[in-house]
């Protein structure tokens, strides 16, 4: 197949490109910068429709990903990519198989989140512009017949967010975490890339695209938060003691700006148990094949 990948130079997009090439597919890389392989076609999601001529399927990874302070500028900038950019993408994709990479951040954090299924509320309760605009974008994608993938806390080689931010929060041999230990779903970027290809009929599960609905995508098992943090620190040679801050105090500090870099969204991500139910993706034949242990062994090596 010839697969168009948007956001091909980004963290998730670049892994989709590599996985597609490794599987023997041709790749068209859409974005402001070239991807790691394939042919680069310049596209800015805020400035015009992409040209997918010659593409058999589309994987949309391009997104404005940031947990920024609230403000009209932040909302408008992320809306321009995650919502208006999606409208441009859908017009250009036509009836091609399309995998639209969303996020578990679309889920309303106020509802219970043990064994979160895809019917969990996504309309309200978002803690930042990213969650709101991704939820709005995926509604457009679902209405147009796309497969929507919802990973959570994507990690792996080249990760620009999860692990670097954790390491940055170590101060004087201490790491403050909000609330007690909880269970969390994480998503290896290789698992996400594999799901993207399978969703458009280009992966290991066969040549049939997935039914166009939303799917949770994560590693096979959830992790204990504190265990993960200790393992990541050890893999990077960082010695630090974990201290638990009561969640209400952490939320207050986030709302009032008393701890730089700590936002209500970050507190929520770290202090509430979130376990994604993978049953729907499994019905399509998909199985996660990577986990955090493999990543940490490679990191330490």
Beta strands, then each sheet from edge to edge (+ up, - down):
strand 1: 2-6
strand 2: 26-31
strand 3: 39-42
strand 4: 57-60
strand 5: 97-101
strand 6: 147-151
strand 7: 154-155
strand 8: 174-178
strand 9: 183-184
strand 10: 187-188
strand 11: 214-217
strand 12: 223-224
strand 13: 241-245
sheet 1: 3+ 2+ 1+ 4+ 5+ 6+ 11+
sheet 2: 7+ 10+
sheet 3: 8+ 13+
sheet 4: 9+ 12-
end
